Amino acid sequence: MTDITTFPAIQDVLVSGDNIREFTATEAITKGMVVGFAATGVSNAVVPMDATVGETAVGVAITTAAITKIVKVACIGCVVKMANADDTTAIDAGDYVEQNDNAVQGTVSAVAVAAITGAVGTGHYGVVGIAEADIAGGSYGNVRIEPLYTFQANDA
């Protein structure tokens, strides 16, 4: 597993849907990046997502925006093209995808789903959606935006 080193040029990011919102970019944003509220959020403003604790994805930028400019964001229910954070490992159709810690920012990886055993569970704080098609390593593909704001836990 190797992180991609540059964000891919994604044309026609929005595949389907009309749940589009406008936010202010508080960091530079490239169309196709997963974006959301910063850990110390500013009202109605978004940044590219990574695995920073406390940051929550809201959608995918469908326009590019400089700092302080308006960015259009496809939100829940839209199908968009998202970039695979990994250069070699594919994402399978049907996989949940989550924010990734890649330095490139705005990318996703497959959620490592595992049964909870014992008293320890794994929290997946940045689930963004569900892949509708296979996404090759180093590429991008269709994902339905369905953020999950739940945590796995075991009270046992």
Short mmCIF file of the C-alpha atoms (twelve columns), coordinates in Angstrom:
data_MODEL
# 
_entry.id   MODEL 
# 
loop_
_atom_site.group_PDB 
_atom_site.id 
_atom_site.type_symbol 
_atom_site.label_atom_id 
_atom_site.label_alt_id 
_atom_site.label_comp_id 
_atom_site.label_asym_id 
_atom_site.label_seq_id 
_atom_site.Cartn_x 
_atom_site.Cartn_y 
_atom_site.Cartn_z 
_atom_site.pdbx_PDB_model_num 
ATOM 1   C CA . MET A 1   0.000   0.000  0.000   1 
ATOM 2   C CA . THR A 2   1.437   3.306  -1.147  1 
ATOM 3   C CA . ASP A 3   -0.237  6.703  -0.996  1 
ATOM 4   C CA . ILE A 4   -0.795  8.596  -4.228  1 
ATOM 5   C CA . THR A 5   1.451   11.662 -4.427  1 
ATOM 6   C CA . THR A 6   -0.748  14.043 -6.429  1 
ATOM 7   C CA . PHE A 7   -4.491  14.530 -6.563  1 
ATOM 8   C CA . PRO A 8   -5.833  13.286 -9.923  1 
ATOM 9   C CA . ALA A 9   -7.473  15.648 -12.410 1 
ATOM 10  C CA . ILE A 10  -11.098 14.528 -12.216 1 
ATOM 11  C CA . GLN A 11  -13.430 15.868 -14.881 1 
ATOM 12  C CA . ASP A 12  -17.222 15.789 -14.473 1 
ATOM 13  C CA . VAL A 13  -17.061 15.026 -10.736 1 
ATOM 14  C CA . LEU A 14  -20.855 14.979 -10.301 1 
ATOM 15  C CA . VAL A 15  -22.356 11.815 -11.794 1 
ATOM 16  C CA . SER A 16  -25.904 12.241 -10.510 1 
ATOM 17  C CA . GLY A 17  -27.949 14.076 -7.898  1 
ATOM 18  C CA . ASP A 18  -28.878 17.646 -7.138  1 
ATOM 19  C CA . ASN A 19  -28.169 18.030 -3.409  1 
ATOM 20  C CA . ILE A 20  -25.582 20.774 -3.971  1 
ATOM 21  C CA . ARG A 21  -24.549 23.224 -1.237  1 
ATOM 22  C CA . GLU A 22  -22.221 26.223 -1.253  1 
ATOM 23  C CA . PHE A 23  -19.562 26.732 1.427   1 
ATOM 24  C CA . THR A 24  -16.545 28.988 1.896   1 
ATOM 25  C CA . ALA A 25  -13.183 27.289 1.367   1 
ATOM 26  C CA . THR A 26  -10.843 27.940 4.299   1 
ATOM 27  C CA . GLU A 27  -8.043  26.026 2.518   1 
ATOM 28  C CA . ALA A 28  -7.425  25.552 -1.212  1 
ATOM 29  C CA . ILE A 29  -9.795  22.908 -2.596  1 
ATOM 30  C CA . THR A 30  -9.573  20.969 -5.873  1 
ATOM 31  C CA . LYS A 31  -12.737 19.607 -7.475  1 
ATOM 32  C CA . GLY A 32  -13.219 15.966 -6.563  1 
ATOM 33  C CA . MET A 33  -11.813 16.326 -3.041  1 
ATOM 34  C CA . VAL A 34  -13.783 15.052 -0.074  1 
ATOM 35  C CA . VAL A 35  -14.471 18.126 2.072   1 
ATOM 36  C CA . GLY A 36  -15.991 18.848 5.457   1 
ATOM 37  C CA . PHE A 37  -15.849 20.925 8.580   1 
ATOM 38  C CA . ALA A 38  -12.456 21.459 10.234  1 
ATOM 39  C CA . ALA A 39  -11.869 20.211 13.773  1 
ATOM 40  C CA . THR A 40  -12.187 23.818 14.938  1 
ATOM 41  C CA . GLY A 41  -14.896 24.576 12.426  1 
ATOM 42  C CA . VAL A 42  -15.974 27.888 11.008  1 
ATOM 43  C CA . SER A 43  -19.659 28.293 10.169  1 
ATOM 44  C CA . ASN A 44  -20.508 27.299 6.598   1 
ATOM 45  C CA . ALA A 45  -16.847 26.711 5.710   1 
ATOM 46  C CA . VAL A 46  -15.045 23.536 4.581   1 
ATOM 47  C CA . VAL A 47  -11.532 22.116 4.159   1 
ATOM 48  C CA . PRO A 48  -10.164 19.038 2.334   1 
ATOM 49  C CA . MET A 49  -10.541 15.963 4.530   1 
ATOM 50  C CA . ASP A 50  -7.825  13.713 5.899   1 
ATOM 51  C CA . ALA A 51  -7.865  11.635 9.074   1 
ATOM 52  C CA . THR A 52  -7.730  14.557 11.503  1 
ATOM 53  C CA . VAL A 53  -9.679  13.736 14.648  1 
ATOM 54  C CA . GLY A 54  -12.791 15.891 14.908  1 
ATOM 55  C CA . GLU A 55  -13.153 16.560 11.174  1 
ATOM 56  C CA . THR A 56  -16.334 15.372 9.518   1 
ATOM 57  C CA . ALA A 57  -16.913 14.992 5.794   1 
ATOM 58  C CA . VAL A 58  -20.049 16.558 4.322   1 
ATOM 59  C CA . GLY A 59  -19.511 15.852 0.643   1 
ATOM 60  C CA . VAL A 60  -17.304 16.261 -2.408  1 
ATOM 61  C CA . ALA A 61  -16.251 19.514 -4.055  1 
ATOM 62  C CA . ILE A 62  -17.588 19.778 -7.608  1 
ATOM 63  C CA . THR A 63  -15.725 23.043 -8.229  1 
ATOM 64  C CA . THR A 64  -12.192 24.203 -7.422  1 
ATOM 65  C CA . ALA A 65  -11.858 27.070 -4.953  1 
ATOM 66  C CA . ALA A 66  -9.080  29.212 -3.517  1 
ATOM 67  C CA . ILE A 67  -9.024  30.172 0.162   1 
ATOM 68  C CA . THR A 68  -12.014 32.421 1.091   1 
ATOM 69  C CA . LYS A 69  -13.858 31.621 -2.174  1 
ATOM 70  C CA . ILE A 70  -17.140 29.748 -2.585  1 
ATOM 71  C CA . VAL A 71  -16.965 26.023 -3.375  1 
ATOM 72  C CA . LYS A 72  -19.932 23.975 -4.576  1 
ATOM 73  C CA . VAL A 73  -20.252 20.673 -2.731  1 
ATOM 74  C CA . ALA A 74  -22.260 17.584 -3.679  1 
ATOM 75  C CA . CYS A 75  -23.841 16.231 -0.490  1 
ATOM 76  C CA . ILE A 76  -25.832 13.225 0.762   1 
ATOM 77  C CA . GLY A 77  -27.414 11.120 -1.978  1 
ATOM 78  C CA . CYS A 78  -25.292 12.406 -4.851  1 
ATOM 79  C CA . VAL A 79  -23.043 10.065 -6.818  1 
ATOM 80  C CA . VAL A 80  -19.604 11.545 -7.469  1 
ATOM 81  C CA . LYS A 81  -16.147 10.478 -8.571  1 
ATOM 82  C CA . MET A 82  -13.782 10.098 -5.579  1 
ATOM 83  C CA . ALA A 83  -10.017 9.542  -5.624  1 
ATOM 84  C CA . ASN A 84  -8.538  6.339  -4.187  1 
ATOM 85  C CA . ALA A 85  -5.820  7.315  -1.678  1 
ATOM 86  C CA . ASP A 86  -3.790  4.195  -2.407  1 
ATOM 87  C CA . ASP A 87  -1.605  3.856  -5.484  1 
ATOM 88  C CA . THR A 88  -1.945  0.072  -5.759  1 
ATOM 89  C CA . THR A 89  -4.830  -1.301 -3.658  1 
ATOM 90  C CA . ALA A 90  -8.261  -1.255 -5.294  1 
ATOM 91  C CA . ILE A 91  -11.550 -0.364 -3.629  1 
ATOM 92  C CA . ASP A 92  -14.258 -2.941 -4.350  1 
ATOM 93  C CA . ALA A 93  -17.787 -2.074 -5.448  1 
ATOM 94  C CA . GLY A 94  -19.964 -2.149 -2.328  1 
ATOM 95  C CA . ASP A 95  -17.150 -1.145 0.026   1 
ATOM 96  C CA . TYR A 96  -17.752 1.676  2.442   1 
ATOM 97  C CA . VAL A 97  -15.110 4.363  1.908   1 
ATOM 98  C CA . GLU A 98  -13.659 6.685  4.521   1 
ATOM 99  C CA . GLN A 99  -11.444 9.743  4.795   1 
ATOM 100 C CA . ASN A 100 -7.784  8.821  4.446   1 
ATOM 101 C CA . ASP A 101 -4.672  10.251 6.120   1 
ATOM 102 C CA . ASN A 102 -2.886  10.721 2.782   1 
ATOM 103 C CA . ALA A 103 -0.940  14.009 2.704   1 
ATOM 104 C CA . VAL A 104 -2.608  14.752 -0.653  1 
ATOM 105 C CA . GLN A 105 -5.935  15.248 1.238   1 
ATOM 106 C CA . GLY A 106 -9.472  14.779 -0.025  1 
ATOM 107 C CA . THR A 107 -8.982  11.082 -0.853  1 
ATOM 108 C CA . VAL A 108 -10.688 7.906  0.376   1 
ATOM 109 C CA . SER A 109 -9.848  4.311  1.172   1 
ATOM 110 C CA . ALA A 110 -11.943 1.208  1.795   1 
ATOM 111 C CA . VAL A 111 -13.168 0.805  5.348   1 
ATOM 112 C CA . ALA A 112 -11.565 -2.221 6.991   1 
ATOM 113 C CA . VAL A 113 -14.747 -3.802 8.330   1 
ATOM 114 C CA . ALA A 114 -14.220 -6.462 10.965  1 
ATOM 115 C CA . ALA A 115 -16.393 -8.198 13.512  1 
ATOM 116 C CA . ILE A 116 -16.054 -6.807 17.006  1 
ATOM 117 C CA . THR A 117 -14.547 -9.291 19.412  1 
ATOM 118 C CA . GLY A 118 -13.893 -8.779 23.074  1 
ATOM 119 C CA . ALA A 119 -14.327 -5.378 24.635  1 
ATOM 120 C CA . VAL A 120 -12.580 -3.346 21.951  1 
ATOM 121 C CA . GLY A 121 -14.240 -2.016 18.831  1 
ATOM 122 C CA . THR A 122 -12.916 0.079  15.996  1 
ATOM 123 C CA . GLY A 123 -14.391 3.514  15.375  1 
ATOM 124 C CA . HIS A 124 -14.754 4.686  11.791  1 
ATOM 125 C CA . TYR A 125 -15.325 8.411  12.162  1 
ATOM 126 C CA . GLY A 126 -14.960 9.461  8.554   1 
ATOM 127 C CA . VAL A 127 -17.147 7.151  6.487   1 
ATOM 128 C CA . VAL A 128 -18.060 9.138  3.376   1 
ATOM 129 C CA . GLY A 129 -20.091 6.727  1.272   1 
ATOM 130 C CA . ILE A 130 -20.395 3.471  -0.650  1 
ATOM 131 C CA . ALA A 131 -18.419 2.631  -3.800  1 
ATOM 132 C CA . GLU A 132 -20.781 1.855  -6.655  1 
ATOM 133 C CA . ALA A 133 -18.011 0.468  -8.868  1 
ATOM 134 C CA . ASP A 134 -14.518 -0.916 -8.453  1 
ATOM 135 C CA . ILE A 135 -11.913 1.841  -8.081  1 
ATOM 136 C CA . ALA A 136 -8.419  0.838  -9.173  1 
ATOM 137 C CA . GLY A 137 -5.407  1.848  -7.131  1 
ATOM 138 C CA . GLY A 138 -4.226  5.317  -8.141  1 
ATOM 139 C CA . SER A 139 -7.519  6.069  -9.876  1 
ATOM 140 C CA . TYR A 140 -10.998 7.350  -9.075  1 
ATOM 141 C CA . GLY A 141 -14.530 6.064  -9.405  1 
ATOM 142 C CA . ASN A 142 -18.197 6.427  -8.553  1 
ATOM 143 C CA . VAL A 143 -19.216 6.648  -4.905  1 
ATOM 144 C CA . ARG A 144 -22.651 7.424  -3.459  1 
ATOM 145 C CA . ILE A 145 -22.265 10.015 -0.695  1 
ATOM 146 C CA . GLU A 146 -23.738 8.475  2.462   1 
ATOM 147 C CA . PRO A 147 -21.793 9.766  5.474   1 
ATOM 148 C CA . LEU A 148 -22.103 7.597  8.570   1 
ATOM 149 C CA . TYR A 149 -21.691 9.337  11.874  1 
ATOM 150 C CA . THR A 150 -21.835 6.236  14.024  1 
ATOM 151 C CA . PHE A 151 -19.225 4.366  15.982  1 
ATOM 152 C CA . GLN A 152 -18.735 0.672  16.504  1 
ATOM 153 C CA . ALA A 153 -18.576 -0.299 20.138  1 
ATOM 154 C CA . ASN A 154 -18.989 -3.333 22.305  1 
ATOM 155 C CA . ASP A 155 -20.302 -3.027 25.828  1 
ATOM 156 C CA . ALA A 156 -19.142 -6.543 26.783  1 
# 
